[in-house]
Amino acid sequence: SEVSNEHLKLELNATQRLLEATLGVRTKLFRPPFAEDLEPQTIDGAEALRLAGSLGYLSIGMNIDPKDWARHDPNMIVSKTVEGALKGEGNVVLLHDAGGSRVATVAALPRIIDQLKAEGFEFVTIHELLGLSREDVMPKVGPEDLWIANSNYAGFRLYSGMYAFVNMLFLTGLALGTLRLVWI
């Protein structure tokens, strides 16, 4: 809701192209970052969901967020997740796989699964929860689009390489500037 419709379309398109290039699939699933707009409080928040829907995306929420990205104790992650499920706060759990060390999340996951299964919970994928096939929510890139996906892959690799090169130049400049300062 904090970006323009054009910016949102650009981000959705870029993400779609990245998935096509690296995994060979498209997605029809959308989760707003930080889950800010899943229950819109403003017209802008509703507009983001409307736009995603008009582009063919299904908005997926998550009501159980143990904030594993901020917790370094697996016991707290397990406790918050199981507590949320038992209270009936939702049926989708959000766990992170990036943004720092995920050691606590990885350690917590088997315990979350075991405890929730012991409480009678069943684990299913989003497509199963929606009653759709995997192909319905993540269709494969067709042979007619394979050359585009491969071109996009080359473009993403080039961009990544250029980013790494510029980053190295920047760090080298900092190191040389620091050495010069120390020398003087």
N, C-alpha and C positions, 0 to 999 in steps of 0.2 A: 504493500500500500504506500510505501514511501518512495517508490520509483514510478516513472511515467509508464504508460502502456507500451510505448515503443521500447523502452529499456527492458521491461518484463518480457516482451516478445523476443527481444534479442537474447536474453539470458536463457529462456526456454529453448529457443532454436539452437543456441550454442551447446547447451547440455544434451539436447537430442542428437546433434551431430557427433558429439564426443562419444555418446553411448553407441551410436551406429558404427563409428570408426573403431572403437576398441573392443566392443562386445558383440557386434553384429546384430544387435536388436534395437528396437525402438521401445519407448515406454509411453503408456497412457496414464501413468500415475503422477500425481503432483502433490507435494507437501510444501506449503509455504515455509520459508526459512524461519526458524525459531517458533514455528506454529503460531505466529502473531495473528494471522488473518483467518484462522479456521472458524472462529466464532466472531465474525466482524462486528465491530462496535461503531464503525464509520462507513460512509458511502465509499471512500477509497478502498477500505478493506474488502467490502463486498465486490467492488469493481475488479480487484485482483482475482478473486475466485471466479467471477463471471467471465473474465477474459480467458483464464485457463480453461474453463469449461467450453467456451466457444471455440477453442483450439483443439478440442477433443480430449482434454485431460480429465481424469477423475480425481477430485481432491480427496486426499487421504489424511485423516487426523491421527493423533495419538494422544491419549489422555493420561497414560502412565509414563511419566518422565522422571526417573530417579535422579536426574542430573548427574549421571555418571561421569561426565566430562569435568565436573568440579569436585568429585569425591575420589579419594585415594584409598579408601577402605572398602574392600569387597563386601564386608558385612553390612555396611550402610547401603550399598547399592542393592543388595539382596533384600534387606529389610524394607526399603522404600518401595521396591517393585512389588514384593509380595503383599505388603500393606495396601498398596493402591489397587491391586487385583482383588483382594479380599473385600475391600470396601466397595467394589463395583465401580471404580472410577473410569473404567474404560476397557476396551478389548484389544488395544494395540499398545505395545511397549516400545518406547524409543530408547535405543542404546546407540552409542556413537562408536565409529571405527576410525576416527581421525581427530586431529586437534590436540595432539600431545600423546603422552603415554597412555595406553589403553590396557595396561597390565591388570589394573583392578577390575575393569569391565570384563576382560577375558576370564579372570579368576572367578568372578561372580556369576557368569552366565550358566555354567553347569549346575550350580546350586539353585539359581532361580528356576531353571527348568525342572529340576528334581522336586523342589518344594511346591511349585505350582501344580505339577502332575500329581503329587501326593494329595493335594487339595481338590483334585478332580478336574483341573483345567486341561483343555486340549489345545495343542499347538498346531496352527495352520498358517499357511502363507496368505498374503493379502488376496491373491486371486481366488483362493478357496473360500476365504471369508466373504468375498463378494459374490460367490457362486459362479465365477467365470473360469475359463481355462487360462493357463499360462500364456498361450498364444494370443488370447484376447487382450491381455494387459501388457504383454511384451512381445509383439510380433517380430519375427526375424526380418532382417533386411533382405529384400528380394534380389535376385540376380541382376535385374535391370538397374538397381541402385548400388550395386557392389562397387563399381568404378568410382562413384561419388564418395562412398564411404572410405575407400582406399585413398582417394585424393585428400579427403578431410584428415585422415590419419597422418598422411605426409605433412600436411599443413600444421597440425597440432604438434608433431614431432619437431618441425622446423621452428615453430614458435617457442617450444620448450627449450630447444638448443640455444636459440638467440637469447632467451631470458637468462639461461645459465651463464652464457658468455658475458652478457652485460653485467650480471651480478658479480662474476669473477673480476671483470675490469674495475668495477666499483670498489670491491674489497682490496684489489691490488693497489688502486689509487690511495685508499685510506692507509694501507700499510706503508707505501712509499712516502706519503705525506707525514705520517707519524715518525718514520725513520729520519726524514729530513729535519723535522722539528727537533728530535733528540740530538741529531748531529750538530745542528746550529746552536 
